[in-house]
Amino acid sequence: MNREYHRWSSPRLGRDMELLVFGHTGEPVLLLPTSKGRFYQAEDFGLIGAIADRIQSGRYIVVCPDSVDEESWFNKSIHPHDRVMRHQQWEDYLLHEVVPLLTSRSTGGRLTLAGCSFGGFHSYNIGLRHPHVFRRLISMGGKFETDEFLDGHNDSDVYFHSCTQWLPGVSDPAQLSALQRVEMVLAVGEHDFCRPSNEHLSSLLWKKGIGNHLAVWEGGTHDWPVWRQMIQQYLPW
């Protein structure tokens, strides 16, 4: 399998950022790490191995970027508003630096944004905000509420970076139409503590006429073996 390491100084984040590219061509997949995860996490924990046959065959090309969670959502040393703003810089980095690299190497087709656990949170937190960019969202064991990271603080920026807050207020027909064209998967284990959050987000989406597939995995927990099975199913041949 083709594997490439890339590093460059991101003008949006003001520091060097690293990522891995897996594959030589195919449908583009941006695979985000779990909380505070590094760019090599998906490889180390077997997600890349679980779909290696599809990557090798040219079905998918996958990019695994670094996170800045320790500087944003988990950074208790700065004001909650600043945590969200640091996350916004990372979102801009993904959109304007990583996505162009990925799509330039792909064969086109829908761009998938996917992740496990906190990566699943990011997939929907970012993906729902940019339905014209990301055409398929896959969360595996994600949790979507942001309150616990922000010490009770709320403002307009917090609001628009928490999909469970802003989604109920969406009324613009063009925005709804764009969201309705995105394929959405919410996969969660039967015994995963994140299951209620997935059920809640699925319900919010359906109330707006936004179709989604809520998949509760029988006997599943919040762990890598379950997520490896999930990614095999939701990134099919």
N, C-alpha and C positions, 0 to 999 in steps of 0.2 A: 504494500500500500504506500502511495506517495504521502510523505509527511514532511511538512516544512515549518520551520521556526521563523517568526518575524518579530522584530522589535524596532520601534521608532519613537521619537519624541513627539508626544501628542500636544499640539498647541491648545487644545480645548481643556486638557487636564493639567498641563504644565509639568509633565514628567514623562519618563519613558514608560511605554506600555508594551506588553508581550502577548503573543497569541500563537496558536498552532493551526495549521491548515492540514486537513486530511482529505486525500483524494486528488484527482487530476481534472475532473470535470463532473457535470451532473447538476441536478436540481440543488439550489443553494439552501443550506441549513446553518443558522447561527445558534450554537448550543451554549447556553450560559451556565456558569458554575453555581453551586450552592453558596450559602452564606459565607462570606470572606474567602471564597474559593479562588484557586489559582487557575491559570490557563491550562495546566496539565492534569487537572482533576478528573475530567471526563475520561481521559485515557487511563489514568491510574486506577480508577474504580470500575473499569470495564464497559463503559457506555460505548466507546468507540469500537471495542472488540465485538460488542453485541451486534453491531451493524457493519462490521468490517467487510463482509461479502458484498454488501450493497455499495459501499464506498469504492472498493476495488474494481467493481464492475462498471463504475461510472454512473451509477444511479443517483448518487448524492455527492456533493462536495461540502465538507463540514468545517466551519471555523469555530474554534474555542478561544474566546478572549479572557483576559484577566478581569477581575472585579475591582471595585474600589469601596466595597462595603464597609471596611474598617475606617474609611475616611468619611463615610456618609451615614447610612442608617445606624451603624453600630458605634459611631463616634460620640461618646457622651461628653467629650471635652469641649464641644462647640454647641452653639445654640441650635435647637431643632430646625429652625428655618434654614440655617446654613448646612445642615445635614442634607436636607432636600435639595438645596442648590448644588451641592457637590454631586449628588446623584444626577441632577439635570445635566451637569457637565459630562458625566459618564454616558448618559443617554445620547448627548450630542456627539460624543466620540464614536459610539456605536453607529449612529446614523450616518455621519459624515466622513468617517475614516475607515471603519471596519466593513460596513455594508458595501461601499464601492469596491473594496478589494475583493470581497466575496462574490459579488455579482459579476465583476469583470472576469472571473475565473470560471463561472458557471455556464451552463448551457441555456440559462434563462428559466422560465417557469416560475411558479410561485415561490416566494421567499418564506421559509419557515423560521419562526423564532420559538425556541424550546428550552426547557430547563427543568431540573428537579429541585424540590424543596424551595429554597429562596430563589433559585433560578426560575422556578415556576412562577413565583410572585413577579419577578422581573419580566417574564415573558408576557404576562397579561398587563402589568402596570405600564409597560412600554408599548406593547403591541396594540392594545386598544386605543392608545393615543395616536397611533400611526397606521390606520387600516389601509392606506394607499401604498404603504411600504411593505408591511408584513401581511401575507395572504393566508398564512396558516399559523395558529398558535397552539403549542402543546405544553401543557403543564402536567408534571408528574409529581404529585405530593406537595403542591404549592399551598400557600396560605396568603390571603390577599388583603387583610386589614393592616393598617399602618400604625395604629394608636400606640402600641407597645414600644415603638421606636422613637416616639416624639414627645414623651413626657407630658402628654395632654395638650401640647401646643397645636393650634390650628390657624391657618390663614389661607389665602387664595392659592398659593403655590402648593401647600400641603394638600388642599382639596383636589387639585388637578393632577396630583401624583398618587392618588388613592382611588382606584377604580370603583371600589364599593361606595365611595362618597359621590363621585361625579356622575356615574352611570345612570342613577335614577332620574337625574335632571335633564338628560339628553332629550331634546325635542326637535332639533334641526333635521329635516327630512334627508338632506344630503349626507349628513354624518351617520344617521341611522342606516341609510342605504349602503354606505361604504362598509360599515360594521357587519351588516347582514351578508356581505359577500365574502367575509373571512371565514375560513374553516376553523373551528375552535374545538379543542379537546381538553377536557378537565378530567384527568385520570388520577385516582386516589385509592389507596388501600382501604379495605373494609374497616380495619382497626387503626387506621392512621388518625392521629389527633387533628390533622388538617381536614378531615372529611367534612365537618360542618361548614367550614369556610368555602369549600368547593361547591357544596350544595347551595349555599347562600348566593354565591356568584352566578351559578347556573340559573338560579331562579330570577335574579336581577336581569340577566341577559334575556331570558325568555319573556319577561314582562315587557321588554322593549322590542319584541319580535325578532331577537337576534338568536338564531339557531346555534346550538352547541351540543356536544356529546359529553355528557357526564358519565364517566365509566368508573364504577366502584368495583375494585378488584377483590373478589371473594378471598377472605383470609389474609389479605395484604396488609403490610405494616409500612412504616415510614423508613424505608431502608433500600440500599443499593440493589440487592437481588430483585426486588419488585420492580424498580425503575429500569433495570436492564431488560426485563421481560416487556415492560411497557414500551420502551423505545423501539424494540423489535416489531411490535404490533403497529405502532403509530407512525413509523417510517417504513412502510412496506415496500415490496418490490414494485 
